[in-house]
Amino acid sequence: AEHTMQGIAPAASRSEASSDTTPREIKLIQKRPKLPGSLRPDGYDEGSPAMPHAGHPDIPIEILPFLMLGTFKTASDHGIITGMGISSLLNCCQQEYDSRALSDPASVQYLQCAFDDQDTSLSLQRQKAMDLISSTRQQGGRVLMFCERDWHGAACMMYLMWECRLTLLQSLSLVQYKMSSLKISPKLCAYLLQYEAILHGSNSMRLSAGLLVEL
């Protein structure tokens, strides 16, 4: 592995703020970890401080060629949906999306996976989201994950850890590089650590005051 992980975060640390669902700003990592060549974006310098690559707020952010992050505004823009070849829309929060904003709703697959829903397990929402992204990728389509409170950023990191086999630190570095800012709730931070430990057997980050920080 290109990034060496250093043990599993203690259970007490992972659960210290697991009920707090308020998204909070995640500090920029001090040094970008290495990424596989196929996933490394242009301009990504592994030796430099992690300064975010800010995109235009009204244009979806491309994390991978088939995976984009956006807002309700971009998800409701027919020109963006058709022009960028988006074939699946993944709503990552409880806020309702009105598909009537699209001129041809039947041509776009829609799924709601509310990661802020306190009555549904995060694991269930994660699995539904991962299945949609994987099936869309296999069909040669593109997915737009959207939300207004950054739940989609954490969900995207789950996919990067699962499908691309990245560590949590690598996933965070990639998403931070693409976004102007990233907020994740303490509950999701704890879940991301737990999920990384399940996938990789160890952790590349830890919690401090409920938020993700480097080891």
C-alpha positions in Angstrom: 0.0 0.0 0.0 1.2 3.5 -0.8 0.0 4.9 2.6 0.9 3.1 5.8 -1.8 3.0 8.4 -1.0 2.9 12.0 -3.6 0.9 14.0 -7.2 1.1 14.7 -8.7 4.0 16.4 -10.0 3.1 19.9 -13.7 2.3 20.1 -14.2 5.1 22.7 -12.6 7.6 20.4 -14.8 6.5 17.5 -18.0 6.9 19.5 -17.1 10.0 21.5 -19.5 12.2 19.4 -21.4 9.6 17.4 -24.8 11.2 18.1 -23.8 14.7 16.8 -25.2 15.2 13.3 -24.2 18.8 12.9 -21.8 19.2 9.9 -18.5 20.8 10.9 -15.5 22.1 8.9 -12.8 19.5 8.5 -9.3 20.9 8.8 -7.1 20.6 5.8 -4.6 17.8 6.0 -1.0 19.0 6.4 0.5 16.9 3.6 -1.3 15.1 0.8 -0.7 11.4 0.8 0.2 9.5 -2.4 -2.6 8.5 -4.7 -2.7 5.8 -7.4 -1.8 7.3 -10.8 -5.2 6.5 -12.2 -6.9 8.5 -9.4 -4.5 11.4 -9.1 -5.9 14.6 -10.5 -3.9 17.2 -12.5 -2.1 19.5 -10.2 -2.2 17.2 -7.2 1.2 17.6 -5.5 1.9 15.0 -2.9 4.6 17.1 -1.2 2.7 20.3 -0.9 0.3 21.5 1.8 -3.3 20.4 1.1 -4.9 23.6 -0.3 -8.4 23.0 -1.8 -8.9 23.3 -5.5 -12.1 25.5 -5.5 -14.6 24.9 -8.2 -17.4 27.0 -9.5 -20.4 26.6 -7.1 -22.9 26.2 -9.9 -21.0 23.5 -11.7 -20.7 19.9 -10.4 -17.3 18.9 -9.1 -15.8 15.9 -10.8 -14.2 13.6 -8.3 -13.8 10.7 -10.8 -14.8 10.7 -14.5 -18.1 8.9 -13.5 -18.7 10.5 -10.1 -19.6 14.1 -9.4 -20.7 16.2 -6.4 -23.2 19.0 -6.7 -26.1 20.9 -5.1 -29.9 20.8 -5.5 -29.4 23.7 -7.9 -27.1 21.8 -10.2 -29.3 18.6 -9.9 -32.2 20.7 -11.1 -30.4 22.2 -14.1 -31.4 20.4 -17.2 -28.6 21.9 -19.2 -26.0 20.6 -16.7 -27.6 17.1 -16.5 -27.7 16.6 -20.2 -24.5 18.5 -21.0 -22.4 16.6 -18.6 -23.9 13.2 -19.4 -25.3 12.6 -16.0 -27.5 9.5 -16.0 -28.1 9.0 -12.2 -29.0 11.4 -9.4 -28.1 10.5 -5.8 -29.8 12.7 -3.2 -27.7 12.3 0.0 -30.1 14.0 2.4 -33.7 14.1 3.6 -34.6 17.2 1.6 -37.0 16.4 -1.1 -36.0 16.7 -4.7 -38.5 17.8 -7.4 -37.7 15.8 -10.6 -40.2 17.9 -12.5 -37.3 20.4 -12.9 -35.9 18.0 -15.5 -37.4 18.1 -19.0 -37.3 14.3 -19.2 -37.2 12.8 -15.7 -37.6 9.2 -17.0 -34.2 9.4 -18.7 -32.4 9.9 -15.4 -32.3 7.4 -12.6 -33.0 8.9 -9.2 -32.3 7.5 -5.7 -32.5 9.1 -2.3 -30.1 7.9 0.4 -30.6 10.3 3.3 -27.4 10.1 5.4 -29.0 12.6 7.8 -32.0 10.3 8.5 -31.8 9.4 12.2 -34.2 6.5 11.7 -32.2 4.6 9.1 -28.8 3.0 9.6 -25.9 4.6 7.9 -24.8 1.2 6.6 -28.1 0.7 4.8 -27.9 4.1 3.2 -24.2 3.5 2.3 -25.0 0.2 0.6 -27.8 1.6 -1.5 -25.6 4.5 -2.6 -22.6 2.2 -3.4 -24.9 -0.1 -5.5 -26.2 2.8 -7.6 -22.7 4.3 -8.2 -21.3 0.8 -9.2 -24.2 0.0 -11.5 -24.1 3.4 -13.2 -20.3 3.1 -13.7 -20.7 -0.4 -15.2 -23.3 1.0 -17.7 -20.9 3.8 -18.7 -23.0 6.5 -17.1 -22.2 9.3 -14.6 -23.6 9.9 -11.1 -24.3 13.3 -9.5 -24.3 13.1 -5.7 -26.0 16.1 -4.3 -26.9 17.7 -1.0 -26.9 21.2 0.6 -25.0 20.3 3.8 -22.0 18.2 2.6 -23.4 14.8 3.4 -22.5 13.9 -0.1 -18.8 14.5 0.6 -18.7 11.8 3.3 -20.7 9.4 1.1 -18.3 10.0 -1.7 -15.4 9.1 0.6 -17.1 5.8 1.6 -17.2 4.9 -2.1 -13.5 5.8 -2.6 -12.6 3.5 0.3 -14.8 0.7 -0.9 -14.5 0.6 -4.7 -11.1 2.3 -5.1 -9.5 0.8 -2.0 -8.2 4.2 -0.8 -7.6 4.9 2.8 -9.7 7.4 4.7 -6.8 9.9 4.6 -6.4 9.4 0.8 -10.1 9.7 0.2 -10.3 12.9 2.3 -7.3 14.4 0.5 -8.8 13.8 -2.9 -12.2 15.3 -2.0 -10.6 18.2 -0.2 -8.5 18.9 -3.2 -11.6 19.2 -5.4 -13.9 21.1 -3.0 -13.5 24.6 -1.6 -14.5 23.3 1.8 -15.7 20.1 3.4 -18.0 19.7 6.4 -18.7 16.3 8.1 -20.7 15.7 11.2 -19.0 14.0 14.2 -21.4 11.1 13.7 -20.3 10.5 10.2 -16.6 11.0 11.1 -17.0 8.2 13.6 -18.7 6.0 11.0 -16.0 6.7 8.4 -13.3 5.5 10.8 -15.3 2.4 11.7 -15.9 1.7 8.0 -12.2 2.1 7.2 -11.2 -0.3 9.9 -13.7 -2.9 8.6 -12.4 -2.5 5.0 -8.7 -2.2 5.7 -8.1 -3.6 9.2 -6.6 -0.4 10.5 -7.1 3.4 10.5 -5.2 6.2 8.7 -6.9 9.0 10.8 -8.3 9.5 14.3 -10.9 11.6 16.0 -10.1 14.8 17.9 -13.1 16.7 19.4 -15.3 14.4 17.3 -13.7 15.4 14.0 -11.2 13.6 11.7 -7.5 14.6 12.1 -4.3 13.0 10.9 -2.5 10.4 13.0 
